[in-house]
Amino acid sequence: MCEVRDCFLEAADDLDYPAPFVAGLLDPACPTPTLLTGPHSKAADRRFAVYRNNVTVSLIEALAATFPATRRITGDAFFRAMARFHIREVPPKSPLLFEYGRDFPDFIERYAYARPMPWLADIARIERAWLDAYHAADAAALLPHVLATAKPTELANLVFEPHPATGVVRSAYPAVTVFLANRGDGPVGRIEASVPETALITRPSLEVEVRALSRGIDIFVGSLLEGEPFGRAAVAGHACCPNFDLATAIRVMLEAGAFAAIRHGG
């Protein structure tokens, strides 16, 4: 690896060098960069292949760390093969490894061999949102007594400011149930859930929390997160679910720490 590094430094002033070097790192079909040589000007094909493999393995491990439930569901061999194809299609754009994998759920949705698991992409989306919540900025969650100070005549026009860690993933499948069952190391039994689920991802204190929102509450909370005032969000919740209970919806969003502040809308 030292030889590869030294050759890279020697050729760094060549403007045509970085592009083929990077392309070759991620695609084994690409030839070894012509400016890359080993000791005594010998070909560096084998050395470059080792370096390329190390880069690919590192990126696969980064994806495995971000998507442990997805990996557990598919099995290690399937996950690694899928991750390898993703790496060739979508190379990293940031030096921060935890940033890598934002496109992985969309890739899973297109991946032919994952089609028998149509809910798998949504599991990955929840996991990506989990990591984003973990790394989000710290902020105090909105406390109940702050909302209680609002006058009844002002309530309908209140706009809720999302907590930096809050995210929502809507799924046509029981994605939250499957995610929670596969996030840990314990045995996974038969999952009976069959209805669509919406995941609310928050970090009200130190731990990231993922919970399923019932129908109506998911529309209400989602509308608030999109900047709709309280009154319109409540109407939207009622419109999609006749059994929508506003008091329960308020309790859920406050307990989850989904919002950080309120302000009066225009």
N, C-alpha and C positions, 0 to 999 in steps of 0.2 A: 504493500500500500504506500510505503514511503516513496518508492520509485515513481508511482503514478502521481503522487503529490508533487515531487520534484519536477517531473516533466510538465505538469500543469503550470507550475510557476515559471518555468523557462519559456513556455509558449504564451503566457498570459498577455503579452503585448501584441499578439496577432489577433486582429479584430474578427477574423473568421473562425477562431478556435472555439470559443464557448458554445456556440450553437450545436455543432456536431458532437461535442463532448457531452453535453446535457442530453441530447437526443439519444445518443448511444447508451447512456446510463439506464434509460428506461425501456429501450426496445432492443432485444437481442438480435433482431434482424438487421439493425444498423451496423455497419463495419466499424472497427476500431478507428478512432480519429487518426489521420495520417501523420499528424505532428507528434503523436504520442509514441515514444519508443522506450524500450527498456535499457538496461545497462549495455554499454558498448554498442549502442544503436541497433540492438536486436528488436525484433517485433515484440509488441507488448500485448498481444491478443489475450493470452492466458491471464496476465495480471489485470488487464482491464475487465475481463469476464468476472474475476473474483470481486473486484471493486463494484461492478454493476450488480452482482448478486447481493453484496452487502447492503447496497442502497435499497434494492427492492425488498429485501427481508426487513430492513428497518421500517420502511413505509407500511408493509403488511402488519408488523407488530404495532405500529401506531394506530392503524385501523382496528386491529383486534382489541386494543386498549379502549378505544372509543365506543366500540360496538360489541360488548361482551355478550349481551343477550342474543343478538343476531348470530354471533359465532356459535353460541351454545345450541341454538335452534338448528342451524345448518350442519353443525359438525365442523371440526377443525379443517379437514382436507377440503371440503366444499368451500368454506369461507376463504381459505388461502388462495384457491384457484380463482374465485370470484374477485378477490382483492387484487390479484395480480393483473387481471384484465382491466380493472378499474385504473390501476396505476399507469398502465400504458396509455389509456384513453385520457385520463385527467391527471397530469403531473402536478406536484405541489407548486403553489404560487407564493407561499410564505415560508420563512425559515422556522416558524413556530409549528412544531409537529401537531400540537393540539388543534391548530386551525385546519389541518388537513382532513378531508373526508366530508366536507359540506355537500359535495355533489354525490356522495356515495349512495344515499337513499334513492335518488333519481336514477342512478345507474342500476341499482338492484331492480327497480321497476321495469327497466328495459332488458335486463339480463335474462336470456331465454331459459336458462336452466333453473331460474328461480320462479318461473311462472306457476308451477304447482303450489307455490306459497304466496299467493297474491297479497297477503297481509304483511309480508316480511319487510317491504319498503317502509311501511308505517311504523313498524317496530324500530327500524333504524332511524326514522325521523324523530321519534321520541328520545332515543339515545343521544342523538345530536343536540336536541333541545336540552337534554339533561346536562350535557357538558357545557353548553353555552350558559346555562343557569349557574353552574358551578363557578365559571370564570367571570360572571357578570359583576358589575360594580356593586359595592355595598350600599345599602340604603335601608332606612327604617321603613317597616311596613305601616300602612295606614291603620290607625287604631280605631276601635269602635266609637270611642267617645268623641273623636274628631267629627265623624259623620253625624253623631247625635246632636252636635251643636248647630247643624244646618236647620234653618227654618222650613217648615212644611211647604211654604210657598216657593222656596228656592230649590227644593229637592229635584224637581223635574229637569232643571237646567244645569245641574251639577255635572262637571266633566271629571272623570277619574284618570289620574296619571298613572300609567303602568309602572310597577316595580321593574327595575332593570333586568331582573332575573326571570321575569314571567314570560312564558311561552305557551302556545296552544297548538295541538296537533289533532286535526279532525280525521277520523278514519271510518271507512265503510265496514270495518271489521272490529272484533273485540280486541283491539290492539293494546289497550291498557292492561287488560287481564293477562294477555300473553306476555307482555313486557314484564309485568310484576312477577309472573310465575317463573320467568327465565333469568331474572336479574341476579339472583343469588346462586348458591351452590347446592341447595337442597333438592330433593326429588321433585319432579314435575308430574302431577297426576293428570287425569283427563280433564280438559277444559270444556265446560259445558256452555259457556257464554257464546252467543251467536249474533248478538245485536251490535250495531255500530256503536263505537265509543269515541268520545272526545277527551283527550288528555290535557290536563292543566298542569304545567310544570312551573314550580315556584321554588324560591329559597328564602323563606321568611326569616331564617336565622343563619345557622351554619350548615344545615343539611338541606340538600335538594329533595323536594317532595314531588311525587307524581300521583295524581288522583284522577279518577274518571268523573266527568261532569254529566249529570243526567240531562235528558232532553229538555230543552227550555232554558235551563241554567246555562248550558253551553252557548246558546244563542245570546242570552243576556250578557254573560261575561265577555264573550267575543265581541259584541257590539261596543261595550265599554272600552275594551282594549283598542278598538279601531277609532276611538274618539267620539263616539255617539254620546249625547247627554243621557243622563239617568232615565228620564221619562221615555225617550225613544227606545232605549235598550229594554226597558220593562215591557213596552208594547210589543216589541219583536219577540220577546220570550213568550208572552201570552199567545201571540199569533201562531206560533209553531207548536205550542203545547197547551191544551186547555187546562191541564192540571198544574201548570206552572205556578209555583208558590214564591212570591217575591221575598218574603221574610227568610225563607230557607236559602234562596239565592244570595241574599246579602250576607247571611251567616257564613256560607261556604266561601265566598270570595274574601271575606275578612279573615277567616281562620286560615285560609291558604296564603295570605299575605300577597295577593295578586297585585295590589295597588299601593302606591307610595304617598299619594296626596290627592286632594280634590281642589277644584277651582270652579268659579262661576263661569258658565258658558256665555257666549255672546247672544 
